[in-house]
Amino acid sequence: MNQNREYSNFELKNAILNNETFSEKELNYSPKPINDPKSAVNIAEDILFNTYGKKNIERQRPYNLVFQDSYWIINGTKNKDEFGGVFLIILNSKNGKIIKLTHGE
């Protein structure tokens, strides 16, 4: 768990430092405040399924979910024998804006 928090902290600081934001219009997403973990996962899955495909994202369960400094940081997991990367999405809990959205290879 500590490793997940360190990774999340690194990605959050990097996204804020680089002022990364996404156009919600491009993703067909209407931001709104995100008050609980279940809502954060549901919103993230809606965005991720439409962007990277439902099967691809579902195979990355269980997700790592960290709430830090008013941001939801969610990333996928994979088995050691699997190839490819995992997704990372950072959402601002106050307004629902997407701060970062990536998928490794």
N, C-alpha and C positions, 0 to 999 in steps of 0.2 A: 504494500500500500504506500509506503514511504517513497518508493521509486516512482509510482504513478504521480504522486503529489509533486515531486521534483520535476518530472517531465512536464506536467501541467503548468507549473510555475514558470518554467523556461519558455514554453510555447506562448503563454499569456503575455509575459514581459516582451517577448520578441514581436508579437502581433501588435501590441500597444506602441512599442518603440517605432515600428515601421509603419504605424498608422494604417494598418490593413483593414479594409472594409469591403463589403460586397454589395452590389446592386441587387436588392431584393426583387426588383422588377424582372431581372434576368432569370431569377430562380422561381418566379411566380409565388412569392411569399410575402405575406403581410405581417410585419413584426408587431408584437405585443408583449407586455411584461410576462416574465416566466417565474412563477412563484414557488414551484416545487419540482423535485427530481423527475417525477412521472411526466409532467408536462414538458420538461426539458428534453427527455428522451423521445416523447411523441413528436415534438416539433423537429428535433434533429432527424428522426427517422423519415418524416415527410420530405424534408429537404434532401437527405442523403439518398433515399429510394429513387427520387426523381432525377437526381444528378448522376449517381453511380450504379443504379440498379438494385432492386429489392433483394435478389438472391445474394449478390455480392456483399451487401451490408449485413444481411441476416447471418451469414456465415462468420461474421466477425463478433458475434455475441459470445460471451457476455461482454458488455461494454465497460470501460473504465469511466467513471463519472466523478468529477471533482467540482465542488463549488468553492470558488475563491475570489475574493475582492469583487463581489457582485457579478461574477461571470461563471457560466456553466461550461466546463471543459470536458468534452466527451470524445473518447477515441475507441476504436475497435481493438480486438485482440485476435490472435491467430495461434494455431498449434505450431509447435517447433518444426514439424515436417511439411508445413504448407509454404508455398512460394507466394510472392507478392507482398504488398504492403497493406496498411490499414488506414482508415480514415481518421481525421481529426477535425472537429468542429468546435468553435468557441462562440458562445452566444452571450450577449449582454442581458442579464436578468432584468434590468430596469426597463429596457425598451425592446428587447427581443432581437436587436440587430445582430447580424452575423459579423463577427470580428475576424474569423479565420475559417477557411474551408479547404481542406487538402485531402489527398489520398496518395499514399506512397506506392511505389512500384515494387 
